[in-house]
Amino acid sequence: MTDYKYIDFEVGLSRVRKNKQLYLRLLGMFADSPEFQKLEDAIAAGDTDTAAHLVHTIKGMSGNLALTAVFDLTSRLMVQYRQNSVDPALLEEYRQALDETLHQIQELIPCLASKS
């Protein structure tokens, strides 16, 4: 199995009782989630309440799937939203990690599907 910097595959798979097809489906659902764009829209509109709610949602989804970088960064963003002080650099770091995570999901899904 290829090492993935942004996905803890073994932990994620263990959370679905080693059911690869279910994990694949959940990863695909995460990748297709509208929450990412909704978050960007809320940030652009200055709607911090909605942004905080969406960060919390993304944190939960990424944590359940063992998408470690996104989970860690959204956890940090949640603290900043609670303090009403969000660092733009942290938002950018989240965006980059999300992009990399989504890229790795696109790589992982065909790899796992061919081994099922």
C-alpha positions as CSV (number, residue, x, y, z in Angstrom):
1,M,0.0,0.0,0.0
2,T,1.3,3.4,-0.9
3,D,1.9,5.8,1.9
4,Y,-0.5,8.7,2.0
5,K,0.6,11.8,3.8
6,Y,-2.9,13.1,4.3
7,I,-4.9,9.9,4.8
8,D,-4.3,7.4,7.6
9,F,-5.7,4.5,5.6
10,E,-5.4,1.8,8.2
11,V,-7.2,3.8,10.9
12,G,-9.9,4.9,8.4
13,L,-10.4,1.4,7.3
14,S,-10.6,0.1,10.9
15,R,-13.4,2.6,11.6
16,V,-15.6,0.8,9.0
17,R,-14.6,-2.7,10.2
18,K,-12.2,-3.2,7.3
19,N,-15.0,-2.8,4.8
20,K,-13.0,-1.4,1.8
21,Q,-16.1,-0.8,-0.3
22,L,-17.7,1.2,2.5
23,Y,-14.5,3.2,3.0
24,L,-14.3,3.9,-0.7
25,R,-17.9,5.1,-0.8
26,L,-17.3,7.4,2.2
27,L,-14.1,8.8,0.8
28,G,-16.0,9.5,-2.5
29,M,-18.8,11.2,-0.5
30,F,-16.3,13.3,1.3
31,A,-14.6,14.3,-2.0
32,D,-17.9,15.3,-3.5
33,S,-19.1,17.2,-0.4
34,P,-20.6,20.6,-1.0
35,E,-19.4,21.8,2.4
36,F,-16.0,22.9,1.0
37,Q,-17.6,25.4,-1.4
38,K,-20.1,26.5,1.2
39,L,-17.3,27.3,3.6
40,E,-15.5,29.3,1.0
41,D,-18.7,31.2,0.3
42,A,-19.3,31.9,4.0
43,I,-15.7,33.1,4.4
44,A,-16.1,35.4,1.3
45,A,-19.4,36.8,2.7
46,G,-17.9,37.4,6.2
47,D,-20.4,35.0,7.7
48,T,-18.3,33.7,10.6
49,D,-21.1,31.8,12.3
50,T,-21.8,29.8,9.1
51,A,-18.1,29.3,8.5
52,A,-17.6,28.0,12.0
53,H,-20.4,25.6,11.6
54,L,-19.0,24.3,8.3
55,V,-15.5,24.0,9.7
56,H,-17.0,21.9,12.5
57,T,-18.8,19.7,9.9
58,I,-15.7,19.2,7.8
59,K,-13.7,18.5,11.0
60,G,-16.2,15.7,11.9
61,M,-16.2,14.2,8.4
62,S,-12.4,14.2,8.1
63,G,-11.9,12.8,11.6
64,N,-14.2,9.9,11.0
65,L,-12.3,9.1,7.8
66,A,-8.9,9.5,9.3
67,L,-8.0,12.4,7.0
68,T,-5.4,13.6,9.4
69,A,-4.2,17.0,8.0
70,V,-7.7,18.3,7.3
71,F,-8.8,17.1,10.7
72,D,-5.9,18.8,12.5
73,L,-6.3,22.0,10.6
74,T,-10.0,22.2,11.1
75,S,-9.5,21.5,14.8
76,R,-7.2,24.5,14.9
77,L,-9.6,26.6,12.9
78,M,-12.4,25.8,15.3
79,V,-10.4,27.2,18.2
80,Q,-9.8,30.4,16.2
81,Y,-13.4,30.8,15.3
82,R,-14.4,30.4,18.9
83,Q,-11.9,33.2,19.7
84,N,-13.1,35.3,16.8
85,S,-9.6,35.5,15.4
86,V,-9.0,33.4,12.3
87,D,-5.5,33.5,10.9
88,P,-5.6,33.8,7.1
89,A,-2.4,31.8,6.9
90,L,-4.1,28.9,8.7
91,L,-7.0,29.1,6.3
92,E,-4.6,28.9,3.4
93,E,-2.8,25.9,5.0
94,Y,-6.3,24.2,5.4
95,R,-7.0,24.9,1.7
96,Q,-3.7,23.4,0.6
97,A,-4.2,20.3,2.8
98,L,-7.7,19.9,1.5
99,D,-6.5,20.0,-2.1
100,E,-3.8,17.5,-1.4
101,T,-6.2,15.2,0.5
102,L,-8.8,15.3,-2.3
103,H,-6.0,14.5,-4.7
104,Q,-4.9,11.5,-2.6
105,I,-8.5,10.3,-2.4
106,Q,-8.6,10.4,-6.2
107,E,-5.5,8.2,-6.3
108,L,-6.6,5.9,-3.5
109,I,-10.1,5.0,-4.8
110,P,-9.0,3.3,-8.0
111,C,-6.2,1.6,-6.2
112,L,-8.5,0.1,-3.6
113,A,-11.3,-0.7,-6.1
114,S,-8.9,-2.8,-8.2
115,K,-7.9,-4.8,-5.1
116,S,-11.4,-5.5,-3.9
